[in-house]
Amino acid sequence: MDEHPEPPPPLAPGTVLDADELESRKESRIDYHTRSVVVATPTILKVVTTGRKRILLNRHQVSARRGLIVSGSSGTGKTTAITQLGKNVEQLARRRNPGGAPPLPVVFVTVPPGATPKMLAGEFARFLGIPLHHRMSQVQITNAVCDLLGKLGTTLVLVDEIHNLDLTTRSGAEASDQLKYLSERIAATFVLAGLGVETSTLFQGIRGQQIAGRYSVVPSKPFGRRSRADREQWQALIATMESSLRLDRHQPGTLLGLEAYLHERTRGLIGSLSQLVREAAVDAIDSGTEKITKRALDTVELDHTAQQSQPAPDKRGRKPKAA
């Protein structure tokens, strides 16, 4: 969910389209629904608010800058949250300094599996477009990255898949040291995201204590339905997604009326919900039904995590009805 796609204009009543125009409109609406619509979830709002505060607090810090870690299970919107923070920071920087804004206020990198210090520095170099030669050493790549980021005025560094740093291995521990070194050399706020960071090796040992002492954690959780506030947040999410649909015969409020069913299907995971709604919308356009129904939603195959939450069928092969 990292885009703000422009919705196709609705078809005016009485408009008659020829075959080519119909096909073009069909393809444009399918393309629109294959993109994710960003919803201002509580996690995104928390990350954006807290992240901007960290940037302000670090403005005059020479070292030991404070950072942020977004941690949660898969499909809860961690990457979306940090990328929305990045977009917010970039837009603010360019709005405040039109024509004179920093050329690259935000950097985004992903920690590769089995990362070594050189591999991590290489990810920064690739993002920046720095040519990498096989003879370049880790120190040379790191210096090139830090020097260029200093010239570009970068204020925010986003690092995703941080759980790929395993501090119990030598390479993982050294990569963690490399990340710490980069955070010291680069005058920017570091925001990290990963799976279950609180229970990973990232906070273990002396290195982990240093990270824990500088980073606060924002949990990214599935949406619940137990409390009234939980249900209102879940319903608001569904209502926003439904309002973004561009289907000719869809009845508004249909998805909202299925909010309990949708929660059961997706376990409250925003990633699974997004896939379910978007795939059903594409099917509705492709088949010509132009609407989403429960029967249509039942035909969508979700990810394994969401599928595991489905009630087991009874002896007759029927699934229990949703509460």
C-alpha angles and dihedrals in degrees: 000000000000104000140078098209118196108241117233113251115262119255110259116236113268094019113145118203128192122230095270093048092048091051092047092050091047092052094046091053093046090051090049093053093048087065120078122243114223114233121196096240122180089256093053092047091049094048094047093047096044094041093054090050090053091052091053093047091050095049094102099023115121094190142351092049117186119245143182135238123200109203132179147108125298116286097024096111104258097142091043090052096053094042090052088052088051093050091047092051093046093049092049092049093052094042093053094046109032108190092001103058120128109277092229114019094163134044125190124195136163124222107236121223113272090013120195124194091259093048091051092049088047091057089057091046093051092050090052094045094242109160111244121210123193091238094056113111127222090255093052093050092046093050092048091051095047094045093050094045089051091054092046093054096233113185102174131045117190117199118188131192091030090162087077087078105092108190091192090071126068095236092047093049091048091048088052089053089050091053091049090049091051091050088054096046097042114068093221142103114258119217116186132192132192150136117288094337093169091064097036128094092262093096097041127108128358093313090050091051090055091051093046090051094056105034131064120205127233110195118222109206139174116263115266133209104199100096129045091246090052092051092048092053092048092048092048089053092051093045091053092050092047093050089055093059118111102200121139098219105026114129110228112238095031094113092042088055088055096050094121091049091047091052091051091049096048104028086231092294110148092207092055092045091051092051092047096051096041095047091048089050092051090048090050092054095042094049094042096237089115093200140081119234133172090256090055091048090051090062094058114100110219132200119287094256093057093041090056089063093061116112114253114253118251123245090280091056095253123131119231115257117259115258 
